[in-house]
Amino acid sequence: MKTIYFVSRRMNKARREHLTKIANKSGFFKVTTDVREASIVISQESNGKEIVEYLTKNKLITDDVTMVTDDVTKQFVDVSWFIACMKEKSLVPMEKHHKLQFKQSIEDGVSPSKKPRRDEKARMAMYACQRTTPLDHYNQQFTDALEILEEHAFYRGDSNAEARALSFRRGSASLKALHHKVTHVEQLANIPYVDSTNSSKIGHCKKVIKEILEEGFCDEVEGVRNSEFYKSMKIFCGIFGVGPSTGRKWFHDLKMRTLEDVRKEDVHLNKDQAVGLKYYEDLNEPLLLEEANHIAKLVRDTCVALRKDTTVTVVGGFRRGKAKGHDLDLIISHPIEGREEGLLGLILDQLKEHFVYTEKKASIKKVTGPSDSKNTMDHFEKCFSIFRFQPQWVGRLCPSGKSWTAKRVDLIVVPKSQFAFAVLGWTGTKHFNREIRRYARSEKKIVLTSHGMYDLDTKESYPAETEEEIFNKLGLKYLPPNKRCC
């Protein structure tokens, strides 16, 4: 059993009492109130020199610093090591980042624990479109927590909801771009939208991460995750055609809480919502990559048979490298401008036996320049559909016992001149699109949409045939789709 001492510097009384309680219950720690008896000294957000000065100043040890730093029976560690032990329910090895530093680095004259601050500041770009963000990253525990808070803000829909949701998304995006796992709060210094003052909610993201590092969880996140409102809104917004506004009305006005409540209550549903409720279970099962590829091939073969040289491009999450998703987005185009017109209706007619539901959205207008509207929706001719997928096509049985299962498929028809911009926009993520468009407008005075790229002042159009060309004209390093996962 290890005898430990909690240093009160930067650790309030309530926190020390809580940590003492769980330590004494662990079976492998015993907490002492006399630092001289401890074999392990645990502190929070401090280095070794600061702790020795604090203990000496408060006469908890003698002023012989050498006695403390050379005492081989004592180990000075950060509280993150203690939290790791509590999570694993056993003593875990003390890694380099757990141990407090007493000497300066020979390499650059600063404490190693301070290095991440300078390094992160040097390499972390402000806009998400300026940095690589892989699909698999090192900090999922933190990003999952921040995205729960983002989703909750989105569900709430109050006057501050949009700014609140965006702040959590920006913090999450910054963490996803890190090339290492965050194990200590000092590593958060100068990370955009986590620690720096350009965040619209200064310090909130950092507070959440800090609490997870120290406790293994965040009270605020767990409170949201387990709240009746959040659970019900997750269900309601999981219905195809239902958004937060409708979900809030069902929760607050109609006092509905579950899917069964929606099915039992005499509530008005539009066409999308009615079919979404009918196929709720199917549509909330993930669409797998091999299933998406099979559907894409079927659509592609149909398009080419109808009009030679028609292209069908998989976009969305699958293009970013995801192995599963909630729907399949397909961009349909033709190398001859204008040859794509009228194609959508022919495709739907040819494949009508495969669709359970189709909602065709006609092109609202022909876009030739930047829109004055802040609406980020494009004006392509498209169809939001529910596809009748047969699992035997990929060698599997339908778990429900049916011969088919419902899957979401969106078809978007795009003219050749706008193809590169449409592919960029529909590949996503939503946050990446927001960031590259914000960068274009703020840094380059250019309006970027899914239809094209235009000079903000002269309205001059900048054509592009590829995504690489768009990045180049914006002065950005090209990021392949699997590096845009913010």
KOLLO-718802 format. One record per residue (C-alpha): residue in one letter; x, y negated, z; residue number from 0. Coordinates in nm, 4 decimals, decimal comma, padded with zeros to 6 digits. Each point is the difference from the previous one (the first is absolute). Example, Ala and Ser with C-alpha at 12.3 -4.5 7.8 and 13.67 -1.06 7.14 Angstrom:
BEGIN
SITE;type;c1;c2;c3;seq
SITE;a;01,2300;00,4500;00,7800;0 $
SITE;s;00,1370;-00,3440;-00,0660;1 $
***
This chain:
BEGIN
SITE;type;c1;c2;c3;seq
SITE;m;00,0000;00,0000;00,0000;0 $
SITE;k;00,1361;-00,3402;-00,1038;1 $
SITE;t;-00,0139;-00,2956;00,2383;2 $
SITE;i;-00,0948;-00,3145;-00,1909;3 $
SITE;y;-00,0303;-00,3687;00,0738;4 $
SITE;f;-00,2199;-00,2494;-00,1858;5 $
SITE;v;00,1564;-00,3462;-00,0298;6 $
SITE;s;-00,2605;-00,2707;00,0610;7 $
SITE;r;00,1580;-00,2423;-00,2503;8 $
SITE;r;-00,2601;-00,0515;-00,2784;9 $
SITE;m;-00,2092;00,2797;00,1481;10 $
SITE;n;-00,2957;-00,1197;00,2074;11 $
SITE;k;-00,1157;00,1630;00,3209;12 $
SITE;a;-00,3088;00,1675;-00,1481;13 $
SITE;r;00,2072;00,1599;-00,2743;14 $
SITE;r;00,2651;00,1233;00,2441;15 $
SITE;e;-00,2685;00,1499;00,2221;16 $
SITE;h;-00,1566;00,1771;-00,2986;17 $
SITE;l;00,3345;00,1376;-00,1216;18 $
SITE;t;00,0906;00,1057;00,3553;19 $
SITE;k;-00,3263;00,1899;00,0350;20 $
SITE;i;00,0376;00,1988;-00,3208;21 $
SITE;a;00,3721;00,0592;00,0661;22 $
SITE;n;-00,0607;00,1494;00,3442;23 $
SITE;k;-00,2712;00,2243;-00,1461;24 $
SITE;s;00,2258;00,1259;-00,2791;25 $
SITE;g;00,1883;00,2553;00,2049;26 $
SITE;f;00,3366;-00,1003;-00,1454;27 $
SITE;f;00,0313;-00,3602;00,1244;28 $
SITE;k;00,0161;-00,1504;00,3471;29 $
SITE;v;-00,0240;-00,3780;00,0303;30 $
SITE;t;00,2127;-00,1839;00,2541;31 $
SITE;t;-00,0208;-00,3606;00,1130;32 $
SITE;d;00,3755;-00,0111;00,0648;33 $
SITE;v;00,2048;-00,0329;-00,3183;34 $
SITE;r;00,3056;00,1423;00,1774;35 $
SITE;e;-00,1765;00,3352;00,0363;36 $
SITE;a;-00,1004;00,0235;-00,3650;37 $
SITE;s;00,1788;00,2015;-00,2646;38 $
SITE;i;-00,1991;-00,1743;-00,2734;39 $
SITE;v;-00,0783;-00,3726;-00,0065;40 $
SITE;i;-00,2897;-00,0880;-00,2305;41 $
SITE;s;-00,0675;-00,3491;-00,1320;42 $
SITE;q;-00,2108;-00,1767;-00,2600;43 $
SITE;e;00,1192;-00,2311;-00,2806;44 $
SITE;s;00,3455;-00,0508;00,1514;45 $
SITE;n;00,3630;00,0869;-00,0629;46 $
SITE;g;00,2431;00,1398;00,2558;47 $
SITE;k;00,1663;-00,3303;00,0801;48 $
SITE;e;-00,3365;-00,1660;00,0722;49 $
SITE;i;-00,1025;00,2817;00,2327;50 $
SITE;v;00,3250;-00,0071;00,1973;51 $
SITE;e;-00,0267;-00,3785;00,0370;52 $
SITE;y;-00,3614;00,0341;00,1150;53 $
SITE;l;00,0762;00,2749;00,2535;54 $
SITE;t;00,3015;-00,1917;00,1322;55 $
SITE;k;-00,1867;-00,3314;00,0239;56 $
SITE;n;-00,2773;00,1662;00,1984;57 $
SITE;k;00,2575;00,1760;00,2237;58 $
SITE;l;-00,1230;00,3437;-00,1050;59 $
SITE;i;00,3596;00,0971;-00,0748;60 $
SITE;t;00,3377;-00,1498;00,0899;61 $
SITE;d;00,1592;-00,2531;-00,2290;62 $
SITE;d;00,2520;00,2620;-00,1097;63 $
SITE;v;-00,1190;00,0401;-00,3598;64 $
SITE;t;00,2737;00,2535;-00,0761;65 $
SITE;m;-00,1456;00,2320;00,2638;66 $
SITE;v;-00,3316;00,0046;-00,1843;67 $
SITE;t;00,1190;00,0241;-00,3604;68 $
SITE;d;00,2642;00,2625;00,0783;69 $
SITE;d;-00,2254;00,2062;00,2268;70 $
SITE;v;-00,0261;00,3310;-00,1893;71 $
SITE;t;-00,2845;00,1108;00,2271;72 $
SITE;k;-00,2254;-00,2817;-00,1231;73 $
SITE;q;-00,1614;-00,0417;-00,3400;74 $
SITE;f;-00,1584;-00,3270;-00,1110;75 $
SITE;v;-00,2813;00,0536;-00,2531;76 $
SITE;d;-00,2922;-00,1754;-00,1598;77 $
SITE;v;-00,3545;00,0834;00,1060;78 $
SITE;s;-00,0629;00,1470;-00,3476;79 $
SITE;w;00,2017;00,3075;00,1101;80 $
SITE;f;-00,2270;00,0471;00,3017;81 $
SITE;i;-00,3097;-00,0298;-00,2224;82 $
SITE;a;00,1453;00,2589;-00,2380;83 $
SITE;c;00,0477;00,2375;00,2948;84 $
SITE;m;-00,3601;-00,0520;00,1083;85 $
SITE;k;-00,1262;00,0716;-00,3512;86 $
SITE;e;00,2053;00,3212;-00,0288;87 $
SITE;k;-00,0684;00,0950;00,3658;88 $
SITE;s;00,3693;00,0760;00,0455;89 $
SITE;l;00,3379;-00,1706;00,0096;90 $
SITE;v;00,1001;-00,0978;-00,3527;91 $
SITE;p;00,3567;-00,0737;-00,1137;92 $
SITE;m;00,1149;-00,3573;00,0453;93 $
SITE;e;00,0659;-00,1370;-00,3481;94 $
SITE;k;00,2276;-00,2944;-00,0691;95 $
SITE;h;-00,2933;-00,2396;-00,0305;96 $
SITE;h;-00,1239;00,1023;00,3478;97 $
SITE;k;00,3226;-00,0898;00,1789;98 $
SITE;l;00,0654;-00,3573;00,1124;99 $
SITE;q;00,3145;-00,1596;-00,1407;100 $
SITE;f;00,2612;-00,1640;00,2229;101 $
SITE;k;00,2782;-00,0711;-00,2496;102 $
SITE;q;00,0013;-00,2023;-00,3212;103 $
SITE;s;00,0314;00,1746;-00,3319;104 $
SITE;i;00,3600;-00,0063;-00,1247;105 $
SITE;e;-00,1405;-00,0275;-00,3515;106 $
SITE;d;-00,1764;-00,3332;00,0258;107 $
SITE;g;00,0197;-00,1190;00,3573;108 $
SITE;v;-00,3669;00,0544;00,0852;109 $
SITE;s;-00,1853;00,2646;00,1922;110 $
SITE;p;-00,1096;00,2893;-00,2283;111 $
SITE;s;-00,3494;-00,0388;00,1396;112 $
SITE;k;-00,0093;-00,3457;-00,1562;113 $
SITE;k;00,1017;00,1136;-00,3510;114 $
SITE;p;-00,3479;00,0877;-00,1293;115 $
SITE;r;-00,1069;-00,3612;00,0449;116 $
SITE;r;00,2612;-00,1374;-00,2391;117 $
SITE;d;-00,0233;00,2892;-00,2450;118 $
SITE;e;-00,3795;-00,0041;-00,0182;119 $
SITE;k;-00,0093;-00,3756;-00,0444;120 $
SITE;a;00,2466;00,0287;-00,2856;121 $
SITE;r;-00,1825;00,2658;-00,1957;122 $
SITE;m;-00,3710;-00,0332;00,0806;123 $
SITE;a;-00,1692;-00,2063;-00,2709;124 $
SITE;m;-00,3102;-00,2008;00,0832;125 $
SITE;y;-00,2247;00,1279;-00,2814;126 $
SITE;a;-00,0867;00,3697;-00,0184;127 $
SITE;c;00,0552;-00,0092;-00,3788;128 $
SITE;q;00,3670;-00,0835;00,0632;129 $
SITE;r;00,0779;00,3140;00,1981;130 $
SITE;t;-00,0249;00,3739;-00,0581;131 $
SITE;t;-00,2747;00,1715;00,1963;132 $
SITE;p;00,0040;00,3808;-00,0327;133 $
SITE;l;-00,2995;00,2284;00,0417;134 $
SITE;d;00,1660;00,1806;00,2913;135 $
SITE;h;00,1547;-00,2389;00,2492;136 $
SITE;y;00,1522;00,0112;00,3486;137 $
SITE;n;-00,2578;-00,1816;00,2112;138 $
SITE;q;-00,3383;00,1618;-00,0544;139 $
SITE;q;-00,0950;00,0017;00,3688;140 $
SITE;f;00,0197;-00,3797;00,0038;141 $
SITE;t;-00,1531;-00,0631;-00,3423;142 $
SITE;d;-00,2936;00,2316;00,0751;143 $
SITE;a;-00,0687;-00,2003;00,3157;144 $
SITE;l;00,0166;-00,3365;-00,1779;145 $
SITE;e;-00,2234;00,1248;-00,2815;146 $
SITE;i;-00,2648;00,1124;00,2483;147 $
SITE;l;-00,0057;-00,3580;00,1323;148 $
SITE;e;-00,0109;-00,1301;-00,3581;149 $
SITE;e;-00,2942;00,2255;-00,0829;150 $
SITE;h;-00,1817;-00,1005;00,3189;151 $
SITE;a;00,0425;-00,3687;-00,0848;152 $
SITE;f;-00,1342;00,0690;-00,3476;153 $
SITE;y;-00,3024;00,1764;00,1508;154 $
SITE;r;-00,0701;-00,2842;00,2449;155 $
SITE;g;-00,0348;-00,2567;-00,2741;156 $
SITE;d;00,0087;-00,3064;00,2275;157 $
SITE;s;00,1488;-00,3369;-00,0974;158 $
SITE;n;00,3526;00,1086;00,0913;159 $
SITE;a;-00,0274;00,3538;-00,1407;160 $
SITE;e;00,1768;-00,0562;-00,3295;161 $
SITE;a;00,3030;-00,1732;00,1504;162 $
SITE;r;00,0190;00,2552;00,2801;163 $
SITE;a;-00,0195;00,2972;-00,2391;164 $
SITE;l;00,2632;-00,1522;-00,2293;165 $
SITE;s;00,2432;-00,0597;00,2870;166 $
SITE;f;-00,0119;00,3655;00,1001;167 $
SITE;r;00,0395;00,1129;-00,3634;168 $
SITE;r;00,3023;-00,2261;-00,0479;169 $
SITE;g;00,1592;00,1306;00,3179;170 $
SITE;s;-00,0639;00,3577;-00,1086;171 $
SITE;a;00,1453;-00,0681;-00,3456;172 $
SITE;s;00,3216;-00,1383;00,1515;173 $
SITE;l;00,0448;00,3108;00,2151;174 $
SITE;k;-00,0545;00,2290;-00,2987;175 $
SITE;a;00,2891;-00,1697;-00,1799;176 $
SITE;l;00,2510;00,0672;00,2791;177 $
SITE;h;00,2695;00,2564;-00,0767;178 $
SITE;h;00,0118;00,1308;00,3561;179 $
SITE;k;-00,2327;00,0982;00,2807;180 $
SITE;v;-00,0696;-00,2685;00,2578;181 $
SITE;t;00,1039;00,1335;00,3395;182 $
SITE;h;00,0625;-00,3211;00,1916;183 $
SITE;v;-00,1812;-00,3302;00,0179;184 $
SITE;e;00,3170;-00,1953;-00,0888;185 $
SITE;q;-00,0124;00,1546;-00,3455;186 $
SITE;l;-00,3175;-00,1990;-00,0696;187 $
SITE;a;00,1790;-00,3344;00,0166;188 $
SITE;n;-00,0435;-00,2165;-00,3123;189 $
SITE;i;-00,2139;00,2547;-00,1857;190 $
SITE;p;-00,2583;-00,1998;-00,1999;191 $
SITE;y;-00,3527;00,0081;00,1421;192 $
SITE;v;00,1090;00,2114;00,2957;193 $
SITE;d;00,2261;-00,2307;00,1964;194 $
SITE;s;00,0515;-00,3182;-00,2011;195 $
SITE;t;-00,2144;-00,3082;00,0398;196 $
SITE;n;-00,1420;00,0131;-00,3531;197 $
SITE;s;-00,2538;00,2576;00,1195;198 $
SITE;s;-00,3584;-00,1218;00,0270;199 $
SITE;k;-00,0163;00,1885;00,3285;200 $
SITE;i;00,3420;-00,0636;00,1478;201 $
SITE;g;00,1244;00,2882;00,2094;202 $
SITE;h;-00,3176;00,2125;-00,0099;203 $
SITE;c;00,1528;00,2683;-00,2223;204 $
SITE;k;00,3154;-00,0011;00,2102;205 $
SITE;k;-00,2052;00,0356;00,3187;206 $
SITE;v;-00,1760;00,3082;-00,1397;207 $
SITE;i;00,3269;00,1631;-00,1098;208 $
SITE;k;00,1722;-00,0852;00,3279;209 $
SITE;e;-00,2785;00,1639;00,1983;210 $
SITE;i;00,0196;00,3151;-00,2133;211 $
SITE;l;00,3769;00,0142;00,0475;212 $
SITE;e;-00,0371;-00,0289;00,3752;213 $
SITE;e;-00,3194;00,1932;00,0677;214 $
SITE;g;-00,0370;00,2247;-00,3026;215 $
SITE;f;-00,3293;-00,1693;-00,0865;216 $
SITE;c;-00,1686;-00,3410;-00,0094;217 $
SITE;d;-00,3050;-00,0672;00,2188;218 $
SITE;e;-00,1507;-00,2386;-00,2546;219 $
SITE;v;00,0313;00,2513;-00,2854;220 $
SITE;e;-00,1391;00,2867;00,2076;221 $
SITE;g;-00,2872;-00,2204;00,1141;222 $
SITE;v;-00,0885;-00,0768;-00,3623;223 $
SITE;r;00,0454;00,3598;-00,1172;224 $
SITE;n;-00,2366;00,1321;00,2679;225 $
SITE;s;-00,2584;-00,2778;-00,0203;226 $
SITE;e;-00,3520;00,0819;-00,1134;227 $
SITE;f;00,0048;-00,2879;-00,2503;228 $
SITE;y;00,3204;00,1154;-00,1733;229 $
SITE;k;-00,1091;00,3645;-00,0163;230 $
SITE;s;-00,3397;-00,0894;-00,1459;231 $
SITE;m;00,1449;-00,2459;-00,2516;232 $
SITE;k;00,2481;00,2647;-00,1204;233 $
SITE;i;-00,2963;00,2276;-00,0721;234 $
SITE;f;-00,2165;-00,2670;-00,1638;235 $
SITE;c;00,2801;-00,1403;-00,2192;236 $
SITE;g;00,0853;00,3537;-00,1025;237 $
SITE;i;-00,3274;00,0057;-00,1940;238 $
SITE;f;00,0557;-00,0898;-00,3659;239 $
SITE;g;-00,1551;-00,3434;-00,0574;240 $
SITE;v;-00,0049;-00,1082;00,3669;241 $
SITE;g;00,2217;-00,2887;00,1093;242 $
SITE;p;00,0653;-00,1650;00,3386;243 $
SITE;s;-00,2941;-00,2411;-00,0319;244 $
SITE;t;-00,2510;00,2836;-00,0431;245 $
SITE;g;00,1756;00,2051;00,2675;246 $
SITE;r;-00,0251;-00,2836;00,2536;247 $
SITE;k;-00,3704;-00,0438;-00,0769;248 $
SITE;w;-00,0630;00,3702;00,0591;249 $
SITE;f;00,1997;-00,0055;00,3249;250 $
SITE;h;-00,1259;-00,3241;00,1550;251 $
SITE;d;-00,3495;-00,0470;-00,1444;252 $
SITE;l;-00,1177;00,3557;-00,0586;253 $
SITE;k;00,1974;00,1511;00,2931;254 $
SITE;m;00,1243;00,2851;-00,2160;255 $
SITE;r;00,3120;00,1854;00,1067;256 $
SITE;t;00,0390;00,3214;-00,2009;257 $
SITE;l;-00,0449;00,1406;-00,3471;258 $
SITE;e;-00,3094;00,1817;00,1225;259 $
SITE;d;-00,1467;-00,3336;00,1106;260 $
SITE;v;00,0401;-00,1290;-00,3563;261 $
SITE;r;-00,1630;00,3122;-00,1405;262 $
SITE;k;-00,2897;-00,0061;00,2467;263 $
SITE;e;-00,0752;-00,3727;00,0015;264 $
SITE;d;-00,2185;-00,1494;-00,2705;265 $
SITE;v;00,2785;-00,2320;-00,1165;266 $
SITE;h;00,0105;-00,1549;-00,3464;267 $
SITE;l;00,2897;00,1327;-00,2088;268 $
SITE;n;00,1068;-00,1207;-00,3421;269 $
SITE;k;00,0942;00,2479;-00,2753;270 $
SITE;d;00,3673;00,0220;00,0992;271 $
SITE;q;-00,0800;00,0474;00,3684;272 $
SITE;a;-00,2664;00,2650;-00,0632;273 $
SITE;v;00,2348;00,2159;-00,2047;274 $
SITE;g;00,2855;-00,0730;00,2416;275 $
SITE;l;-00,2070;00,1257;00,2913;276 $
SITE;k;-00,1097;00,3076;-00,1949;277 $
SITE;y;00,3589;00,1024;-00,0751;278 $
SITE;y;00,1588;-00,1430;00,3152;279 $
SITE;e;00,1824;00,3158;00,1081;280 $
SITE;d;00,1448;00,0676;-00,3473;281 $
SITE;l;00,1120;-00,3583;-00,0551;282 $
SITE;n;00,1752;-00,0145;00,3367;283 $
SITE;e;00,2089;00,3049;-00,0821;284 $
SITE;p;00,3261;-00,1087;-00,1659;285 $
SITE;l;00,0475;00,0325;-00,3731;286 $
SITE;l;00,3203;00,2008;-00,0522;287 $
SITE;l;00,2663;-00,0800;-00,2588;288 $
SITE;e;-00,0573;00,3160;-00,2047;289 $
SITE;e;-00,3718;-00,0778;-00,0080;290 $
SITE;a;00,0706;-00,3580;-00,1083;291 $
SITE;n;00,2338;00,1221;-00,2752;292 $
SITE;h;-00,2639;00,2427;-00,1307;293 $
SITE;i;-00,2667;-00,2724;-00,0190;294 $
SITE;a;00,2464;-00,2397;-00,1649;295 $
SITE;k;00,0860;00,2610;-00,2657;296 $
SITE;l;-00,3680;00,0637;-00,0702;297 $
SITE;v;-00,0639;-00,3737;-00,0477;298 $
SITE;r;00,3177;-00,0423;-00,2058;299 $
SITE;d;-00,0856;00,2883;-00,2343;300 $
SITE;t;-00,3504;-00,1405;-00,0444;301 $
SITE;c;00,1314;-00,3505;-00,0771;302 $
SITE;v;00,2538;00,1203;-00,2557;303 $
SITE;a;-00,2664;00,2131;-00,1713;304 $
SITE;l;-00,2237;-00,3066;-00,0235;305 $
SITE;r;00,2724;-00,2447;-00,1095;306 $
SITE;k;00,3475;00,1139;-00,0873;307 $
SITE;d;00,2907;-00,1546;00,1971;308 $
SITE;t;-00,2231;-00,1094;00,2911;309 $
SITE;t;00,2015;-00,0042;00,3224;310 $
SITE;v;-00,1232;00,0968;00,3483;311 $
SITE;t;00,2216;-00,1132;00,2889;312 $
SITE;v;-00,0359;00,1190;00,3598;313 $
SITE;v;00,0335;-00,2984;00,2335;314 $
SITE;g;-00,0779;-00,0600;00,3682;315 $
SITE;g;00,1506;00,2076;00,2773;316 $
SITE;f;00,0854;00,2961;-00,2209;317 $
SITE;r;00,2254;-00,2196;-00,2147;318 $
SITE;r;00,1752;-00,1124;00,3186;319 $
SITE;g;00,0811;00,3638;00,0783;320 $
SITE;k;-00,2799;00,1014;00,2366;321 $
SITE;a;-00,0904;00,3694;00,0108;322 $
SITE;k;-00,3645;-00,0757;00,0802;323 $
SITE;g;-00,2409;-00,2916;00,0000;324 $
SITE;h;-00,3622;-00,1020;00,0307;325 $
SITE;d;-00,0540;-00,0557;-00,3740;326 $
SITE;l;00,1601;00,0082;-00,3447;327 $
SITE;d;00,0526;-00,3186;-00,2038;328 $
SITE;l;00,0588;00,0357;-00,3755;329 $
SITE;i;00,0887;-00,2841;-00,2372;330 $
SITE;i;-00,1098;00,0634;-00,3576;331 $
SITE;s;00,1578;-00,1988;-00,2830;332 $
SITE;h;00,0984;00,0168;-00,3671;333 $
SITE;p;00,3184;-00,1227;-00,1721;334 $
SITE;i;-00,2112;-00,1928;-00,2543;335 $
SITE;e;-00,1654;-00,3043;00,1588;336 $
SITE;g;-00,3775;00,0299;-00,0172;337 $
SITE;r;-00,0103;00,3748;-00,0621;338 $
SITE;e;-00,0885;00,0526;00,3676;339 $
SITE;e;-00,3326;-00,1794;-00,0393;340 $
SITE;g;-00,3054;00,2265;00,0261;341 $
SITE;l;00,2128;00,2928;00,1142;342 $
SITE;l;-00,1338;00,0193;00,3562;343 $
SITE;g;-00,3560;00,0773;-00,1076;344 $
SITE;l;00,1235;00,2755;-00,2313;345 $
SITE;i;00,2076;00,1570;00,2787;346 $
SITE;l;-00,2898;00,0015;00,2433;347 $
SITE;d;-00,2290;00,1535;-00,2597;348 $
SITE;q;00,2561;00,2672;-00,0913;349 $
SITE;l;00,0624;00,0941;00,3637;350 $
SITE;k;-00,3513;-00,0564;00,1355;351 $
SITE;e;-00,0308;00,3584;00,1279;352 $
SITE;h;00,3002;-00,0655;00,2294;353 $
SITE;f;-00,1400;-00,3102;00,1678;354 $
SITE;v;-00,2420;00,0028;00,2926;355 $
SITE;y;-00,0240;-00,3786;-00,0046;356 $
SITE;t;00,1316;-00,2857;-00,2125;357 $
SITE;e;-00,0243;-00,3730;00,0573;358 $
SITE;k;00,1279;-00,1823;-00,3062;359 $
SITE;k;00,1209;-00,3557;00,0510;360 $
SITE;a;00,0023;-00,1961;-00,3232;361 $
SITE;s;00,2716;-00,2562;-00,0569;362 $
SITE;i;-00,1278;-00,3312;00,1357;363 $
SITE;k;00,2063;-00,2174;-00,2314;364 $
SITE;k;00,3058;00,0008;-00,2194;365 $
SITE;v;00,2866;-00,1311;00,2101;366 $
SITE;t;00,2417;-00,2261;-00,1873;367 $
SITE;g;00,1522;-00,2076;00,2804;368 $
SITE;p;00,0304;-00,0464;00,3753;369 $
SITE;s;-00,3260;00,0024;00,1904;370 $
SITE;d;-00,0897;-00,2775;00,2383;371 $
SITE;s;-00,1734;00,2559;00,2203;372 $
SITE;k;00,1745;00,1520;00,3022;373 $
SITE;n;-00,1737;00,3291;-00,0781;374 $
SITE;t;00,2669;00,2655;-00,0504;375 $
SITE;m;-00,2336;00,2345;-00,1926;376 $
SITE;d;00,0832;00,0504;-00,3659;377 $
SITE;h;-00,2449;-00,0163;-00,2913;378 $
SITE;f;00,0794;00,3225;-00,1823;379 $
SITE;e;-00,2724;00,2324;-00,1236;380 $
SITE;k;-00,0024;00,2834;00,2498;381 $
SITE;c;-00,2015;00,2845;00,1478;382 $
SITE;f;-00,0108;00,1076;00,3637;383 $
SITE;s;-00,1059;00,3630;-00,0009;384 $
SITE;i;-00,0417;00,3169;00,2000;385 $
SITE;f;00,1472;00,2969;-00,1831;386 $
SITE;r;-00,1160;00,3611;00,0207;387 $
SITE;f;00,3301;00,1797;00,0653;388 $
SITE;q;00,0186;00,3784;-00,0164;389 $
SITE;p;00,2728;00,1354;00,2347;390 $
SITE;q;00,0421;00,3134;-00,2119;391 $
SITE;w;00,1642;-00,2256;-00,2612;392 $
SITE;v;00,3053;-00,0088;00,2279;393 $
SITE;g;-00,0386;00,3526;00,1360;394 $
SITE;r;-00,1856;-00,0767;00,3235;395 $
SITE;l;-00,3400;00,0691;00,1495;396 $
SITE;c;-00,2334;-00,2770;00,1089;397 $
SITE;p;-00,0047;00,0070;00,3838;398 $
SITE;s;-00,3686;-00,0964;00,0110;399 $
SITE;g;-00,0989;00,3081;-00,1973;400 $
SITE;k;-00,1169;-00,2156;-00,2922;401 $
SITE;s;00,1384;00,0406;-00,3512;402 $
SITE;w;00,1196;-00,3623;-00,0025;403 $
SITE;t;00,0909;-00,2915;00,2268;404 $
SITE;a;-00,0504;-00,3752;-00,0466;405 $
SITE;k;00,3051;-00,2209;-00,0650;406 $
SITE;r;00,0329;-00,3751;-00,0583;407 $
SITE;v;00,1377;-00,1001;-00,3418;408 $
SITE;d;00,0313;-00,3562;-00,1347;409 $
SITE;l;00,0514;-00,0667;-00,3721;410 $
SITE;i;00,1376;-00,3408;-00,1037;411 $
SITE;v;00,0231;-00,1046;-00,3656;412 $
SITE;v;00,2782;-00,2487;-00,0756;413 $
SITE;p;00,1142;-00,1721;-00,3246;414 $
SITE;k;00,3629;00,0534;-00,0990;415 $
SITE;s;00,1009;-00,3630;00,0616;416 $
SITE;q;-00,1054;00,0266;00,3665;417 $
SITE;f;00,1114;00,3593;00,0590;418 $
SITE;a;00,3209;-00,0688;00,1974;419 $
SITE;f;-00,1775;-00,2467;00,2306;420 $
SITE;a;-00,2897;00,2404;00,0561;421 $
SITE;v;00,2339;00,2892;00,0808;422 $
SITE;l;00,1878;-00,2187;00,2498;423 $
SITE;g;-00,3214;-00,1170;00,1657;424 $
SITE;w;-00,1710;00,3391;00,0151;425 $
SITE;t;00,3124;00,1802;00,1226;426 $
SITE;g;-00,0071;-00,2049;00,3208;427 $
SITE;t;00,0248;00,0004;00,2861;428 $
SITE;k;-00,2529;-00,2704;00,0767;429 $
SITE;h;00,2591;-00,1698;00,2193;430 $
SITE;f;00,2713;00,0271;-00,2658;431 $
SITE;n;-00,2351;-00,1701;-00,2481;432 $
SITE;r;-00,0750;-00,2734;00,2509;433 $
SITE;e;00,3706;-00,0559;00,0632;434 $
SITE;i;00,1225;-00,0046;-00,3602;435 $
SITE;r;-00,2807;-00,2398;-00,0933;436 $
SITE;r;00,0789;-00,2191;00,3010;437 $
SITE;y;00,3686;00,0042;-00,0949;438 $
SITE;a;-00,0779;-00,0861;-00,3633;439 $
SITE;r;-00,2184;-00,2960;00,0958;440 $
SITE;s;00,2131;-00,1338;00,2883;441 $
SITE;e;00,3498;00,0571;-00,1359;442 $
SITE;k;-00,0475;-00,0104;-00,3791;443 $
SITE;k;-00,3180;-00,2073;-00,0475;444 $
SITE;i;-00,1469;00,2894;-00,1975;445 $
SITE;v;-00,3478;00,1526;00,0231;446 $
SITE;l;00,0207;00,3807;-00,0183;447 $
SITE;t;-00,3155;00,2119;-00,0430;448 $
SITE;s;-00,0880;00,3430;-00,1352;449 $
SITE;h;-00,0682;-00,1731;-00,3338;450 $
SITE;g;00,3178;-00,2000;-00,0479;451 $
SITE;m;00,2512;-00,2549;00,1236;452 $
SITE;y;-00,0434;-00,3754;-00,0466;453 $
SITE;d;00,1857;-00,3203;00,0815;454 $
SITE;l;-00,1827;-00,1737;00,2821;455 $
SITE;d;00,0405;-00,3469;-00,1534;456 $
SITE;t;00,0063;00,0469;-00,3769;457 $
SITE;k;-00,2266;00,3109;-00,0052;458 $
SITE;e;00,2498;00,1533;-00,2457;459 $
SITE;s;-00,0287;00,3767;-00,0219;460 $
SITE;y;00,3017;00,2248;00,0601;461 $
SITE;p;-00,0524;00,3276;-00,1874;462 $
SITE;a;00,1537;00,3280;00,1198;463 $
SITE;e;-00,0094;00,3523;-00,1376;464 $
SITE;t;00,1384;00,1773;00,3086;465 $
SITE;e;00,0034;-00,0381;00,3771;466 $
SITE;e;00,3786;-00,0425;-00,0173;467 $
SITE;e;-00,0527;-00,3049;-00,2204;468 $
SITE;i;-00,2436;-00,1511;00,2523;469 $
SITE;f;00,2499;00,0415;00,2849;470 $
SITE;n;00,2781;-00,1443;-00,2160;471 $
SITE;k;-00,2008;-00,3108;-00,0927;472 $
SITE;l;-00,0725;-00,0560;00,3691;473 $
SITE;g;00,3691;00,0325;00,0862;474 $
SITE;l;-00,0625;00,3123;00,2067;475 $
SITE;k;00,1921;00,3250;00,0121;476 $
SITE;y;-00,2165;00,2715;-00,1556;477 $
SITE;l;-00,1575;00,2323;00,2565;478 $
SITE;p;-00,1304;00,3341;-00,1307;479 $
SITE;p;-00,3507;00,0961;00,1200;480 $
SITE;n;00,1309;00,2291;00,2763;481 $
SITE;k;00,1776;-00,2991;00,1564;482 $
SITE;r;-00,3137;-00,2178;00,0254;483 $
SITE;c;-00,1649;00,1920;00,2858;484 $
SITE;c;-00,0601;-00,2940;00,2325;485 $
***
